[in-house]
Amino acid sequence: MKDKKDKFVTILLSIILFIVPVSIIPNAWGQYNIIKIIVLLFCGLFLLINTLLKIDKLKVDKLDILIFIFGALTILSFINSKNICKSLIGENNRYEGLFTIITYILIYYNSKYYFKNYKKFIGILSVIYILICIFAIIQFYVKSKVNLLPIFSKGANGTFGNTNFMGSFVSIILPAFILGAILRNRKIYYLGSIVGFSAMMMCLARSSWVAFVISALAITIYIITQRKKIYWKRYFIIVIAFIMCFNFINQSDKNKKISNKVEIVKVETEKVIQEKTVDNKMGSGRIGIWKLIIKLIERVPILGCGVDALKDGLIKVCPNEYVYFVTHNHVAIDKAHNEYLQIAATIGIPALLIYVAFISMIVIKGFKKMFKHKVIAIYVIVIVSYLSQAFFNISTIGVAPIFWFILGMASRNINYTTIKK
């Protein structure tokens, strides 16, 4: 019976990881994420039922307790929300309400205890994610005359409807492919590294560029500690491939999108260093948004304004500041463009502290073991990469399930090596 239940969970998690990232509806009245949320919540419901059926046999450690507390605070935030209906399902086309957050926690827990890795899993996952990157590359060069938003005419967004979301996705898969190529020496990982790097450059998401720099540094340090010549050989093959890709992309980029983006980053960085001032319009307006979000957090610090009800919270709690911002910037705000500020503003500071403690425990425990266990090294560096881009990006239902699955698998492997010792 246990094997059947584990198989059922494995099927559900495979559906989430295979189907949710690629599901998108072109030109669907702005509701391009509707299939993603339907599949995600449908699988989440069955994960919940399966978990409740074995509630008397559930395993719980310190990490699980922390994330369950986070879930409890999410429920309290929902009850106290400025817009309860929105907090249940989430902001329009964002869909990260209470149901989704609970599903994320269930993905973490079930991947940790009940997912059974099978022979073709990594292969299927790699092929699907490589195809998403290839599609993003095509989007960078092809301009469709037919109105197929957000499939075309919105840049290299893959199957996520937004270039920043594509950047979030790449921040997870690129370091995984690079480490897979270096440590496993499989052709599919080299291919994944090349198309992943190309998609990262083309999506023009600075958050993913930051994540790449940090993960590349972490990978370099890790390779140094391993002291294996064969790893260095594979490492330099990838570096050379990346340099060639960068030069080709830059030369073929007739509109100079990438070089213009790099120049903007350079100018903004120099301004901060020289003038020691931060303009509200920097980071595509993120600085101004963050300042406004911090004011909201100061006024609703304990339970926030409600799960994914940021816009309602700003309107009701900071009406004057919000109207001023919208009037002068001509843009509405429904996300904080920083996952940590988003949690603090919508669920509360205590929830953010619990979340950070939860993630920190996984990373710290993993760091102690990653130099002796390759799989743990991959998980830790991927997690750090995602957390880096999260400072400048938002959580999205196409990518977040992958991250929570990785958190569960990382925790599981860390516990396994502890028992093994």
C-alpha angles and dihedrals in degrees: 000000000000092000091051092051091047089050090051091052090046090054092049093048091046090053090051094049096041103038109027096062094050100041112105136142117219118227093353100155091276091304097110091136096058095103091047093056094043093053093042096050093041090056090041091057092054091045088054093049091047091049093049092050090062096036093125090058099042118137117222131184133173093277092052091050090053094051092045088054088051088053091049091051088050090055091049090049089051091052090049094043125137086225113024095183092053092045090056097058102010139239116326110287090354095077098184097137130132095293091053095047090051089050090053090053090048090051090053094047098043094045088051097051111015111027112110112203112225134197100259098036099095091041094053092043092050094049093049094047092046090052090052089054092047089051090052089052090052090050090055092060104028123076113192119211088204115085100249101148126200093012091064135009093041099082129245099341099136110202095328102083094232133066091223090056089051087053090052090052093049091050087065103040102037098064088042092054093044093051090043090055094046098043101031102027095215122156094227090060092052089051090047090051093052098046091039092054091046092050090048091056093043098048088063092214108151089199090064091046090055090048090050093053092049095044091045089053091048091049091049092051090047092051090049091055092050094059095204120142093207090060091053091050092054090042093057092045088058093045091053091046090052093050090051091048092049093051093047094048092046092050094046093046098099094178092049091230095154097043090047091051091049090050092052091051090048093050093047092048093050091049092054092048097044102036097027089220132119117217118214090230094057119113092028089305095311094127092059091046092050092052090052092046091051089056089053091049091052090057098044103027102149108049101003124222095298137290109302090344095116096131092051090046092054092047094049102033102031103023099151095045092045094050090048091051095047092045094051099037101033093222133107121223123226098150134038095228086228118078094212095051088044091058093045093049098044105029101020142254093280089057091050091051091050091048092049091047090050094051093041093055091053093047095044094047090045093048090058091056105030095090091061100035120054096199092054090049090056093049094047095048092046091051092048090049092053092045090052095056090043089075089070103025142056133244114257132190092236094060109020095073089059090051094049090048089053090050089054094047092046092052090047094051092045090053091046094055090048091055091044092057 
